[in-house]
């Protein structure tokens, strides 16, 4: 019975990832990158002025 449960869970996990790109995760990474560039620019400006 446990093996059947594991097999069912695997099928559920595979069907939930249907190959669509994860735009939410990409958007978060891009926002973080822009924020990091802004912080670096701000810190550099403070340092050089």
N, CA, C and O of each residue as an XYZ file, in Angstrom:
196
protein
N       0.826     -1.203      0.000
C       0.000      0.000      0.000
C       0.861      1.254      0.000
O       0.519      2.235     -0.660
N       1.972      1.239      0.730
C       2.853      2.400      0.774
C       3.480      2.677     -0.590
O       3.656      3.833     -0.974
N       3.812      1.623     -1.313
C       4.412      1.806     -2.640
C       3.423      2.465     -3.586
O       3.800      3.291     -4.418
N       2.173      2.100     -3.454
C       1.153      2.710     -4.301
C       0.992      4.195     -3.958
O       0.783      5.024     -4.844
N       1.091      4.521     -2.671
C       1.004      5.915     -2.245
C       2.148      6.725     -2.830
O       1.940      7.831     -3.329
N       3.362      6.173     -2.768
C       4.545      6.866     -3.293
C       4.404      7.069     -4.790
O       4.718      8.145     -5.299
N       3.940      6.061     -5.499
C       3.763      6.170     -6.948
C       2.729      7.241     -7.280
O       2.911      8.003     -8.230
N       1.660      7.305     -6.516
C       0.631      8.321     -6.752
C       1.179      9.721     -6.493
O       0.889     10.651     -7.245
N       1.970      9.871     -5.431
C       2.562     11.177     -5.135
C       3.519     11.604     -6.238
O       3.559     12.778     -6.605
N       4.280     10.669     -6.762
C       5.203     11.002     -7.862
C       4.444     11.461     -9.087
O       4.851     12.418     -9.746
N       3.352     10.796     -9.401
C       2.554     11.196    -10.558
C       1.966     12.583    -10.340
O       1.898     13.382    -11.273
N       1.545     12.869     -9.130
C       0.979     14.177     -8.823
C       2.035     15.262     -8.968
O       1.754     16.329     -9.514
N       3.247     15.001     -8.487
C       4.324     15.975     -8.599
C       4.687     16.212    -10.057
O       4.931     17.352    -10.451
N       4.726     15.170    -10.855
C       5.081     15.314    -12.265
C       4.002     16.090    -13.014
O       4.315     16.914    -13.873
N       2.743     15.833    -12.698
C       1.673     16.519    -13.420
C       1.578     17.986    -13.013
O       1.111     18.813    -13.796
N       2.018     18.322    -11.788
C       1.960     19.721    -11.377
C       3.016     20.558    -12.102
O       2.820     21.757    -12.302
N       4.118     19.948    -12.493
C       5.138     20.650    -13.269
C       4.910     20.320    -14.734
O       5.463     19.351    -15.253
N       4.102     21.119    -15.392
C       3.695     20.808    -16.760
C       4.594     21.446    -17.813
O       4.224     21.505    -18.985
N       5.759     21.920    -17.414
C       6.703     22.461    -18.376
C       6.533     23.939    -18.645
O       7.288     24.508    -19.432
N       5.566     24.576    -18.016
C       5.396     26.014    -18.209
C       6.509     26.757    -17.487
O       6.896     26.365    -16.386
N       7.026     27.814    -18.080
C       8.070     28.582    -17.396
C       7.531     29.236    -16.134
O       6.361     29.614    -16.061
N       8.402     29.361    -15.150
C       8.000     29.935    -13.871
C       8.308     31.430    -13.892
O       9.373     31.854    -13.443
N       7.376     32.228    -14.413
C       7.603     33.660    -14.568
C       7.655     34.373    -13.221
O       8.317     35.403    -13.097
N       6.976     33.849    -12.222
C       7.007     34.464    -10.902
C       8.403     34.453    -10.313
O       8.871     35.462     -9.786
N       9.067     33.306    -10.403
C      10.427     33.184     -9.885
C      11.383     34.064    -10.687
O      12.260     34.713    -10.116
N      11.216     34.087    -11.990
C      12.057     34.928    -12.839
C      11.869     36.400    -12.500
O      12.835     37.161    -12.438
N      10.629     36.792    -12.284
C      10.347     38.181    -11.939
C      11.008     38.569    -10.622
O      11.576     39.656    -10.509
N      10.939     37.694     -9.632
C      11.586     37.975     -8.349
C      13.091     38.113     -8.498
O      13.695     38.998     -7.891
N      13.700     37.256     -9.294
C      15.146     37.329     -9.513
C      15.519     38.629    -10.212
O      16.513     39.259     -9.853
N      14.740     39.034    -11.196
C      15.021     40.274    -11.916
C      14.862     41.496    -11.007
O      15.675     42.419    -11.055
N      13.815     41.498    -10.183
C      13.615     42.606     -9.244
C      14.773     42.669     -8.256
O      15.267     43.753     -7.944
N      15.204     41.517     -7.766
C      16.335     41.486     -6.840
C      17.600     41.995     -7.511
O      18.379     42.718     -6.890
N      17.817     41.629     -8.771
C      19.012     42.083     -9.489
C      18.999     43.601     -9.652
O      20.025     44.252     -9.454
N      17.857     44.168    -10.008
C      17.754     45.626    -10.156
C      17.986     46.304     -8.810
O      18.675     47.322     -8.740
N      17.419     45.750     -7.745
C      17.616     46.296     -6.400
C      19.095     46.249     -6.014
O      19.626     47.214     -5.463
N      19.754     45.137     -6.300
C      21.170     44.993     -5.965
C      22.025     45.996     -6.738
O      22.951     46.579     -6.174
N      21.732     46.200     -8.006
C      22.465     47.185     -8.803
C      22.241     48.582     -8.231
O      23.176     49.381     -8.168
N      21.022     48.883     -7.818
C      20.738     50.176     -7.202
C      21.512     50.385     -5.919
O      22.038     51.473     -5.687
N      21.591     49.367     -5.081
C      22.341     49.462     -3.824
C      23.825     49.662     -4.108
O      24.477     50.478     -3.456
N      24.357     48.932     -5.065
C      25.773     49.077     -5.411
C      26.048     50.487     -5.931
O      27.050     51.101     -5.567
N      25.160     50.996     -6.780
C      25.326     52.352     -7.310
C      25.276     53.388     -6.189
O      26.100     54.301     -6.143
N      24.306     53.242     -5.287
C      24.158     54.173     -4.168
C      25.390     54.131     -3.258
O      25.891     55.178     -2.848
N      25.880     52.924     -2.940
C      27.041     52.789     -2.070
C      28.297     53.359     -2.729
O      29.125     53.983     -2.066
N      28.430     53.143     -4.012
C      29.587     53.682     -4.733
C      29.562     55.207     -4.749
O      30.594     55.858     -4.588
N      28.370     55.766     -4.947
C      28.237     57.226     -4.935
C      28.588     57.799     -3.561
O      29.247     58.835     -3.474
N      28.161     57.144     -2.508
C      28.509     57.596     -1.151
C      30.024     57.527     -0.923
O      30.620     58.420     -0.322
N      30.622     56.451     -1.415
C      32.046     56.240     -1.193
C      32.892     57.276     -1.940
O      33.876     57.775     -1.394
N      32.522     57.602     -3.175
C      33.345     58.484     -3.997
C      33.032     59.957     -3.818
O      33.742     60.797     -4.371
N      31.986     60.307     -3.058
C      31.684     61.732     -2.919
C      31.814     62.206     -1.482
O      31.593     63.383     -1.197
